[in-house]
Amino acid sequence: MTAELVRGQNHTLPQTHLEVRISAGTPVVAGATLGDEHGTVRGTEWIAHPGAPQLPGLEVSRQAAAEHRLAVDLDALPGTVHRVTVLLALPTQSGGPTRFGAVASPFVAVTGLDGTEIATFTLTGLDTESAVAALELYRRQGAWKVRAVGQGYAGGLAAMLADQGLGAEADTLARSIQEAVAAGLARSVAPPPPRTPEGDRVRQAGGAAAAQGGGRPRTAPEPPRPDPARPDEPATPAGTPVTPTPAPGPAAPAGGPIDYAHPRRQSTAPPPPPPAAPPAEPGRPATPVAGDATGWSMDERLYNQVWGMFEDLARATAAYRSAVDFAESRMDQELERTLSDPRSRIGGAGDRARAEARAKRDELTSRAREALDRDLAQLAAEAAVVEPALPAAYAGWDNPVWHGYRVPMEIPMALRIGDLHLPEDTALRIPLLVRLPLERGIWIDSGRTASEAAALTDSDQLRRLAVETAVLHAARLLAVYPPGEFSVHVIDPAGSAAAALAPLTGSGVLASPPGSGPGGVSEVLARLTRRVDLVQMAIRAGAADSLPPDLDPAEQLLIVNDFPHGFDDRAVTQLRYLADEGPSVGVHLLMVADREDAAGFGPVLDPLWRSLLRITPVADDHLADPWVGHAWTYEPPRTPPGSRVLDQVLAQVASARRTGGR
């Protein structure tokens, strides 16, 4: 039976191989400290954190995430360790909440390796604290116990580390942890929408399920409310501010949750039930069905289903890797005990013990792989039915849906920007979807130092691939928005990307010719900066109808190639302004740049890099999921060789722009 702890309560741990699962309403930093018999942390080497995630018997996540799984092997801890304290902190450089009182109460569960909960604790009553000691595992009279702590610190991570005995090193270590987290935030996949009371996915199948985390179900978003004063207007999601741009997306108040209601949904009736799967034969998993998740429309169901597949694969793989690590750890411990016994050196006892330890390791690993293979097979079957059913916004460029493409009249929920896979099954690809309207821009890293894969690619080819990737992203954005509701601008200071930009320039879908030279760069930046200023002033004054008639109210995307070449200090300042203030009023950046080239600007550009989602023009394992922090291989979008699908789609977009969608 699970023990639901309150602050100060303890519970005996029945086993020593554990996981600590953390679920929060926002990305948090998770770490752990080791304490001696007095609870004192003897030095920085006794702390596991994103910058140094592994200690003997302890492993924590490498980045901030909404959910974490910390691995703990109490038998493998040094003999001088008597206490393990699990720490949580809010990232200081993410632009998110700065106090736990502004987010949902974090939930912590101590579980066995099979996911069975031993003890849980909900950290309620937090307010101004930005760091908290959640719980501690401690040794008492030869037995291990868990205690719910919930001690918060308004002084943040540094105050918490100092309280545990770290002393003068606390400030320095706290800064280094936050810097490591900031470096990882830009390479992380955004967390999925909040869970509904029924869970992320309403399964009609009873097949092998992936290992699930210990998080609680979260509250579903409030349905949209029509404006009673304007019954002819489409319903607006609760909490969505009115902006002068058409079809504004869901917005969140400072420090509050994001409203994930569909911006175009006009019905307040409950969503219809997902389609039922055909009945399964006894002992066999049910046949997967496209759209078997909850949602108000088929697009929303498919979106939730793709996120569910991503989460299932992440957690199934985490369970497999955890089981393999446990098998290796158990074998090492058995071999160590055998070799430390002098009697094992007589006769063949030592050889037999080693063979038995390896056999147990192989058996555990084999069983874990069998369970993973069952989950992978089920997910592969699901992907096979989901991929053909995806709408154009979610589909790959090789999907036949593009051959029947028509310019839409509504903005979709999300956009596909590539695929993700893990090394356990490279053939199983999960679409990487981002919500629309965009909440952050994109940086396509064209440098050879960005990754191992990039280092093996010729510099000129890498730059060309980076611009081609940017063109595909821009083309898809233009294709999924209604006519006139999305505009694309380009800055190409030296004109080096003319060939790669040809699909956009040749089709006539750009808002204006690419800006080149100092004058062109200055003109494009000045135009977009003016738009941001005017829209912000109109919103603050409540005078959206007073905007100048020459101002384009559509969502804007600025592609910047070969940054920082051709940029002076003023242009860099304007670009940072657009990155900081633009997304809230519909102006987004798509940077094609090598960060090494911008090193001369020093830390002035760090906020710019951190605000963008970093992807690569070649396949590389640099993105992390928000649950367990796996390194996922990102595959950028590509059109099939010899295909004319991109030109055909852009031709339809250009035609719709000229005719106003008629």
C-alpha positions in Angstrom: 0.0 0.0 0.0 1.3 3.5 -0.9 2.0 5.8 2.0 0.7 9.3 1.4 3.0 11.5 3.5 2.5 14.9 5.0 5.3 17.3 5.9 7.5 15.7 8.6 6.1 12.2 8.3 8.4 9.2 7.6 8.0 5.7 6.2 10.2 2.7 6.1 11.6 1.7 2.7 11.1 -2.0 1.9 13.9 -2.0 -0.8 17.1 -0.2 -1.7 16.8 0.1 -5.5 14.5 3.0 -6.0 13.3 5.8 -8.2 12.2 9.2 -7.1 9.6 10.5 -9.6 8.8 14.2 -9.7 5.8 15.9 -11.4 5.5 19.7 -11.5 3.4 22.1 -13.4 6.4 23.8 -14.9 10.0 22.9 -15.7 12.1 22.6 -12.5 15.7 21.7 -11.7 16.0 18.4 -9.7 19.1 17.4 -7.8 20.2 15.6 -4.6 22.8 16.0 -1.9 24.5 13.4 0.2 24.8 14.0 3.9 26.9 12.4 6.6 25.6 11.1 10.0 25.0 14.7 11.0 23.3 15.6 7.7 26.2 17.8 6.5 27.2 18.0 2.9 31.0 17.7 3.0 31.7 19.3 -0.4 30.5 19.9 -4.0 31.4 16.4 -4.9 28.6 15.2 -2.6 26.0 16.9 -4.8 24.3 15.5 -7.9 22.9 18.2 -10.2 22.4 18.8 -14.0 26.0 19.8 -14.4 27.3 16.7 -12.6 24.3 14.2 -12.7 26.0 11.0 -11.4 27.4 10.0 -8.1 27.9 6.4 -6.7 24.4 5.1 -6.2 22.7 8.2 -7.5 21.7 9.7 -10.8 19.6 12.8 -11.5 18.3 14.5 -14.6 20.6 16.6 -16.8 18.1 19.5 -17.4 15.1 21.3 -16.1 11.9 19.4 -16.9 8.3 19.2 -15.8 8.8 15.6 -14.8 11.9 13.8 -13.5 13.0 10.3 -12.6 15.9 10.1 -10.2 17.7 6.7 -9.8 18.8 5.7 -6.3 20.7 2.6 -5.3 21.1 2.9 -1.5 23.4 -0.1 -1.4 25.9 1.6 -3.7 26.2 4.8 -1.6 29.5 5.3 0.2 29.4 4.0 3.8 29.8 7.6 5.1 26.6 8.7 3.6 23.6 8.5 5.9 21.2 10.9 4.1 20.0 11.7 0.5 18.1 14.9 0.2 16.1 15.5 -3.0 16.1 19.2 -4.1 13.9 21.1 -6.5 14.5 24.7 -7.8 13.0 26.9 -10.4 15.3 27.9 -13.3 16.4 31.5 -13.0 17.1 32.1 -16.7 14.1 30.5 -18.4 11.8 33.5 -18.2 9.3 31.3 -16.4 7.8 31.5 -12.8 10.2 32.7 -10.1 8.4 31.3 -7.1 6.7 28.0 -6.3 3.6 29.8 -5.1 2.8 30.7 -8.8 2.8 27.1 -10.0 0.9 23.9 -9.2 2.2 22.1 -6.1 5.0 19.7 -7.0 4.3 16.0 -6.5 7.1 13.5 -5.4 6.8 9.7 -5.4 9.3 7.2 -4.2 8.8 4.0 -6.3 10.4 0.7 -7.0 12.0 0.0 -10.3 8.8 -1.4 -11.6 7.0 1.9 -10.9 5.1 0.6 -7.8 4.7 3.6 -5.5 6.1 3.3 -1.9 5.5 6.8 -0.6 4.2 10.0 -2.1 4.3 13.6 -1.0 2.6 16.8 -2.4 4.5 19.9 -1.6 1.8 22.3 -0.6 2.0 25.6 1.2 4.8 27.1 -0.8 4.8 30.8 -1.7 7.8 33.0 -2.3 10.3 30.1 -2.3 12.2 29.4 -5.5 14.0 26.3 -4.1 12.8 23.5 -1.8 14.2 20.4 -0.1 11.4 18.0 -1.1 12.2 14.8 0.9 15.1 12.9 2.3 16.1 9.2 2.4 17.9 8.5 5.6 19.6 5.6 7.4 18.4 4.9 11.0 19.6 1.8 12.9 20.6 -0.1 9.8 17.3 0.6 7.9 16.5 3.2 5.3 13.5 5.5 5.6 11.9 8.3 3.7 10.8 11.6 5.3 8.6 14.3 3.7 10.5 17.6 4.2 9.0 20.4 2.1 11.4 23.0 3.4 11.4 26.0 1.1 14.0 28.8 0.6 13.1 32.2 -0.7 16.8 32.8 -1.2 16.9 30.1 -3.8 19.3 27.3 -4.6 22.3 29.1 -3.0 20.4 29.5 0.4 19.4 25.9 0.3 22.9 24.6 -0.4 24.4 26.9 2.3 21.8 25.5 4.8 23.0 22.0 4.1 26.6 22.9 5.1 28.2 23.8 1.8 29.4 27.2 3.1 31.1 29.7 0.8 30.9 27.4 -2.2 27.1 27.6 -2.2 26.8 30.7 -4.4 29.3 29.6 -7.0 27.8 26.1 -7.3 24.2 27.5 -7.5 25.3 29.8 -10.4 27.0 26.9 -12.2 23.9 24.7 -11.9 21.6 27.5 -13.3 24.1 28.0 -16.1 24.1 24.3 -17.0 20.3 24.4 -16.9 20.1 27.5 -19.1 22.3 25.8 -21.7 20.0 22.8 -21.7 16.7 24.7 -21.9 17.2 25.8 -25.4 17.8 22.2 -26.5 14.7 20.8 -24.8 11.4 19.9 -26.4 8.5 21.9 -24.9 6.3 19.9 -22.5 3.0 18.7 -23.7 -0.4 20.2 -22.7 -1.7 19.5 -19.2 -3.3 16.1 -18.7 -7.0 15.8 -18.8 -8.8 14.0 -15.9 -8.9 10.9 -18.2 -5.1 11.1 -18.8 -3.2 12.2 -21.9 -4.6 9.3 -23.9 -7.8 7.4 -23.7 -6.7 4.0 -24.8 -9.2 1.7 -26.5 -6.4 -1.0 -26.6 -5.2 -3.2 -23.8 -1.8 -3.8 -25.3 1.6 -3.5 -23.5 1.8 -0.1 -21.9 4.9 1.9 -21.4 6.2 2.5 -17.9 4.2 5.4 -16.5 5.5 8.2 -14.2 4.1 8.9 -10.8 2.5 12.2 -11.7 -1.0 13.1 -10.8 -3.6 13.9 -13.4 -3.8 17.6 -14.0 -6.9 19.7 -14.5 -8.2 20.0 -18.1 -8.2 23.4 -19.7 -11.4 25.4 -19.3 -13.5 25.3 -22.4 -13.8 28.5 -24.5 -16.5 31.0 -23.6 -18.4 33.0 -26.3 -18.7 36.7 -25.7 -22.4 37.3 -24.8 -22.1 40.9 -26.0 -20.9 39.8 -29.5 -22.7 36.5 -30.4 -21.5 36.7 -34.0 -17.9 36.5 -32.9 -16.1 33.1 -32.6 -15.6 31.8 -29.1 -12.4 32.9 -27.4 -10.5 30.6 -25.0 -10.8 31.7 -21.4 -7.9 33.9 -20.4 -7.0 34.8 -24.0 -6.2 38.5 -24.4 -7.6 40.5 -27.3 -4.9 41.5 -29.8 -5.0 43.3 -33.1 -3.6 40.3 -34.9 -6.1 37.9 -36.4 -6.9 34.7 -34.6 -4.7 35.3 -31.5 -3.3 32.2 -29.8 -3.7 31.2 -26.2 -1.8 33.3 -23.8 -0.8 32.9 -20.2 -0.8 35.4 -17.5 2.6 36.0 -15.8 3.5 33.0 -13.7 0.2 31.3 -14.6 -0.6 28.2 -16.6 -0.8 28.2 -20.4 -4.4 27.9 -21.8 -4.2 25.1 -24.3 -7.7 25.5 -25.6 -7.9 25.5 -29.4 -8.0 29.1 -30.6 -10.6 28.4 -33.3 -12.9 26.1 -31.3 -16.4 27.5 -31.4 -18.4 24.9 -29.4 -18.6 24.6 -25.7 -20.1 21.2 -25.8 -18.0 18.3 -24.4 -15.7 16.7 -27.0 -17.1 13.6 -28.7 -15.6 10.3 -27.5 -12.6 9.0 -29.5 -13.2 6.2 -32.0 -13.4 2.7 -30.6 -10.8 0.1 -31.6 -11.9 -3.2 -33.0 -12.1 -5.8 -30.2 -8.8 -7.6 -29.6 -8.3 -11.3 -29.5 -7.6 -12.7 -26.0 -4.0 -12.3 -25.1 -3.2 -10.0 -28.0 -3.0 -6.2 -28.1 -5.9 -4.4 -29.7 -5.5 -2.9 -33.2 -4.3 0.7 -33.0 -6.7 3.4 -34.2 -5.8 6.9 -35.4 -7.3 9.5 -33.2 -7.8 7.4 -30.1 -6.8 10.2 -27.7 -9.3 12.8 -26.3 -10.0 16.0 -28.1 -12.6 18.4 -29.6 -11.7 17.5 -33.2 -9.8 14.8 -35.1 -6.8 17.2 -35.4 -6.7 17.7 -31.6 -7.0 13.9 -31.0 -4.2 13.2 -33.4 -2.1 15.9 -31.7 -2.7 14.4 -28.3 -2.0 10.9 -29.7 1.3 11.9 -31.1 2.3 13.5 -27.8 1.2 10.3 -26.1 3.3 8.2 -28.4 6.3 10.4 -27.6 5.7 10.1 -23.9 5.1 6.3 -24.1 8.4 5.8 -26.0 10.3 8.0 -23.6 9.1 6.2 -20.5 9.3 2.7 -22.0 12.9 3.3 -23.0 13.6 4.8 -19.5 12.3 1.6 -17.9 14.4 -0.5 -20.1 17.6 1.5 -19.5 16.9 1.5 -15.8 16.5 -2.3 -15.8 19.7 -2.7 -17.7 21.6 -0.4 -15.3 20.2 -2.3 -12.4 21.3 -5.7 -13.9 24.8 -4.3 -14.4 25.0 -2.9 -10.9 23.7 -6.1 -9.4 26.3 -8.2 -11.3 29.1 -5.8 -10.2 28.1 -6.1 -6.6 27.9 -9.9 -6.7 31.3 -10.1 -8.4 32.8 -7.7 -5.8 31.5 -9.8 -2.9 32.8 -13.0 -4.6 36.3 -11.6 -5.2 36.5 -10.2 -1.7 36.1 -13.7 -0.3 39.4 -15.6 -0.2 37.5 -18.9 -0.3 36.3 -18.1 -3.8 39.9 -18.5 -5.1 40.0 -22.1 -4.2 39.0 -24.5 -7.0 36.5 -23.2 -9.5 34.2 -21.4 -7.1 35.2 -18.0 -8.3 34.7 -18.9 -12.0 31.3 -20.4 -11.2 30.2 -17.3 -9.2 31.3 -15.0 -12.0 29.4 -17.2 -14.6 26.3 -17.2 -12.4 26.4 -13.4 -11.9 26.8 -12.8 -15.7 23.9 -15.3 -16.3 21.6 -13.4 -14.0 22.6 -10.1 -15.6 21.9 -11.5 -19.1 18.5 -12.9 -17.9 17.4 -9.6 -16.5 18.6 -7.7 -19.5 16.9 -10.2 -21.9 13.6 -9.9 -20.0 13.8 -6.1 -20.1 14.5 -6.1 -23.8 11.5 -8.4 -24.4 9.2 -6.0 -22.6 10.7 -3.1 -24.5 10.3 -4.9 -27.8 6.6 -5.5 -27.1 6.1 -1.8 -26.4 8.1 -0.8 -29.5 6.0 -3.2 -31.7 2.8 -1.7 -30.3 4.1 1.9 -30.9 5.3 1.0 -34.4 1.8 -0.4 -35.2 0.3 2.8 -33.9 2.6 5.0 -35.9 1.7 3.0 -39.1 -1.9 4.0 -38.7 -1.4 7.5 -37.3 1.1 8.8 -40.0 -1.3 8.4 -43.0 -4.1 10.0 -41.0 -2.2 13.2 -40.1 -3.4 16.5 -41.5 -1.0 18.6 -43.7 0.3 20.6 -40.7 1.4 17.5 -38.9 2.4 15.4 -41.9 5.9 14.9 -43.4 6.5 16.2 -46.9 6.4 12.7 -48.3 2.8 12.2 -47.0 0.2 11.9 -49.8 -2.0 14.5 -48.0 0.2 17.2 -49.6 -0.9 16.1 -53.1 -4.4 17.1 -52.2 -3.4 20.3 -50.4 -5.8 23.2 -50.3 -5.1 26.5 -48.6 -6.8 26.2 -45.2 -9.4 28.6 -43.7 -8.4 27.9 -40.1 -5.1 27.9 -38.2 -4.2 24.4 -37.0 -3.2 23.5 -33.5 0.4 22.7 -34.2 3.1 22.4 -36.8 5.6 19.6 -37.6 9.2 20.7 -37.6 10.9 17.3 -37.9 11.1 13.8 -36.4 12.6 12.3 -33.2 13.9 8.8 -32.5 15.9 6.9 -29.9 18.8 4.5 -30.6 16.8 1.5 -29.2 14.7 1.6 -32.4 15.9 4.1 -35.1 13.1 3.2 -37.4 10.4 4.3 -35.0 10.0 8.1 -35.7 7.8 10.4 -33.6 6.7 13.7 -35.3 8.0 16.7 -33.4 5.0 19.1 -33.1 5.1 22.7 -31.8 2.0 24.6 -30.9 0.7 27.5 -33.0 0.8 30.4 -32.8 4.5 30.0 -32.1 5.6 30.7 -28.6 9.4 30.8 -29.3 11.5 31.2 -32.4 14.0 28.7 -33.9 17.7 28.8 -34.3 19.1 26.5 -37.0 22.7 26.0 -36.1 24.9 26.1 -39.3 28.2 25.7 -37.4 30.4 22.6 -37.6 31.0 22.8 -33.8 27.3 22.3 -33.0 27.4 18.5 -33.0 29.4 15.5 -34.0 27.3 15.0 -37.1 27.9 18.6 -38.1 31.6 18.3 -37.6 31.6 15.6 -40.3 29.8 17.8 -42.8 31.5 20.3 -45.2 31.0 23.9 -44.0 29.4 25.1 -47.3 27.1 22.1 -47.5 26.1 22.7 -43.8 25.2 26.3 -44.5 23.2 25.3 -47.6 21.3 22.6 -45.7 20.6 25.1 -42.9 19.0 27.6 -45.2 17.0 24.8 -47.0 15.7 23.7 -43.7 14.6 27.2 -42.9 12.8 27.5 -46.2 10.9 24.3 -45.5 9.8 25.6 -42.1 8.7 28.9 -43.6 6.9 27.2 -46.4 5.0 25.0 -44.0 4.0 27.9 -41.9 2.7 29.8 -45.0 0.9 26.7 -46.1 -1.0 26.0 -42.9 -2.2 29.6 -42.2 -5.3 31.1 -44.0 -4.5 33.5 -46.8 -3.1 36.8 -45.6 -2.6 35.6 -42.0 1.1 34.9 -42.1 4.0 36.8 -43.7 7.6 35.9 -44.2 10.6 38.3 -44.3 14.2 37.4 -45.1 17.5 39.1 -44.2 20.4 37.7 -46.3 23.1 40.4 -45.9 25.6 39.0 -48.5 23.0 37.3 -50.8 24.8 34.0 -50.2 21.5 32.1 -49.8 19.9 33.2 -53.1 19.8 29.6 -54.5 18.4 28.0 -51.4 15.8 30.8 -51.0 14.6 30.4 -54.6 11.4 28.5 -53.7 10.3 31.4 -51.6 11.4 34.3 -53.9 10.4 32.6 -57.1 6.8 31.8 -55.9 6.2 35.4 -54.7 5.1 34.4 -51.2 7.6 36.7 -49.4 6.2 40.0 -48.0 9.1 41.8 -49.6 12.4 41.0 -51.4 15.2 39.6 -49.1 17.0 42.4 -47.3 20.7 42.6 -48.3 23.5 44.9 -47.5 23.5 47.3 -44.5 20.6 49.2 -46.0 18.4 46.1 -46.5 19.2 44.8 -43.1 18.3 48.1 -41.5 15.1 48.5 -43.5 13.6 45.1 -42.6 14.5 45.4 -38.9 13.1 48.9 -38.7 9.8 47.8 -40.3 9.3 44.9 -37.9 10.5 46.9 -34.8 7.9 49.6 -35.7 5.2 46.9 -36.0 6.1 45.5 -32.5 6.1 49.0 -31.0 2.7 50.0 -32.5 0.9 46.8 -31.6 2.2 46.9 -28.1 1.1 50.5 -27.7 -2.3 49.7 -29.1 -2.8 46.8 -26.7 -1.8 48.8 -23.7 -4.1 51.6 -24.7 -6.9 49.3 -25.6 -7.1 50.9 -29.1 -6.5 48.0 -31.5 -8.7 49.7 -34.1 -6.4 52.7 -34.3 -3.5 50.9 -35.9 -2.2 52.5 -39.1 -3.7 51.1 -42.3 -0.3 50.2 -43.8 0.5 47.9 -40.8 0.4 44.2 -41.7 -1.7 42.6 -38.9 -0.6 39.0 -39.9 1.7 36.8 -37.9 5.3 37.6 -39.0 8.4 35.4 -39.5 11.8 36.9 -40.0 14.4 34.5 -41.4 17.9 35.8 -40.7 20.7 34.1 -42.6 24.4 34.2 -41.9 24.2 36.2 -38.6 26.1 38.3 -37.5 27.7 39.1 -40.8 26.3 42.5 -42.0 24.9 43.4 -38.5 26.2 46.5 -36.6 25.6 47.1 -32.9 22.2 48.9 -33.6 21.0 46.0 -35.8 22.0 43.5 -33.1 20.1 45.5 -30.5 17.0 45.6 -32.7 17.2 41.8 -33.3 17.4 41.2 -29.5 14.4 43.5 -29.1 12.4 41.4 -31.7 13.4 38.2 -29.9 12.3 39.5 -26.5 9.1 41.4 -27.4 8.1 40.1 -30.8 6.5 36.7 -29.9 3.8 38.3 -27.7 2.6 40.4 -30.7 3.1 37.8 -33.5 6.7 38.5 -34.6 9.0 35.4 -34.6 12.6 34.8 -35.5 14.1 31.9 -37.5 17.9 32.3 -37.2 20.3 30.5 -39.5 23.6 31.1 -37.8 26.8 29.6 -36.4 27.1 30.6 -32.8 30.9 30.5 -33.0 30.7 33.4 -35.5 28.8 35.5 -32.9 31.3 34.9 -30.1 32.7 38.4 -30.6 29.6 39.9 -29.2 30.2 38.0 -25.9 27.4 37.4 -23.4 25.2 40.2 -24.9 23.6 37.6 -27.2 23.1 34.8 -24.6 19.5 35.8 -23.9 18.8 35.6 -27.7 20.2 32.1 -28.0 18.4 30.9 -24.9 15.0 32.2 -26.1 15.1 30.1 -29.3 14.6 26.4 -29.9 17.9 25.1 -31.3 17.8 22.5 -34.1 20.3 21.3 -36.6 20.2 20.9 -40.4 21.6 17.4 -40.1 20.4 14.5 -37.9 21.8 14.8 -34.4 21.0 13.7 -30.8 20.8 17.1 -29.1 17.1 17.5 -28.0 15.8 16.2 -24.7 12.3 15.3 -23.6 10.6 17.0 -20.6 10.1 13.7 -18.6 13.3 11.8 -18.3 15.8 13.8 -20.3 16.6 11.3 -23.0 18.9 12.6 -25.8 16.7 12.2 -28.8 18.0 12.2 -32.4 16.4 15.1 -34.3 15.8 14.5 -38.0 15.2 17.8 -39.9 12.4 17.9 -42.6 13.2 17.0 -46.1 11.2 16.8 -49.3 11.5 13.5 -51.3 14.2 13.6 -54.0 12.9 14.9 -57.3 9.6 15.9 -55.7 7.8 19.1 -56.8 5.6 19.2 -53.8 7.2 22.3 -52.3 6.8 24.3 -55.5 3.2 23.2 -55.9 2.2 24.1 -52.4 3.9 27.5 -52.6 2.2 28.2 -55.9 -1.2 27.6 -54.3 -0.3 29.8 -51.3 0.8 32.6 -53.7 -2.4 32.3 -55.7 -4.5 32.4 -52.6 -2.7 35.6 -51.4 -3.4 37.3 -54.7 -7.1 36.3 -54.7 -7.7 36.7 -51.0 -8.5 33.0 -50.6 -11.4 33.0 -53.1 
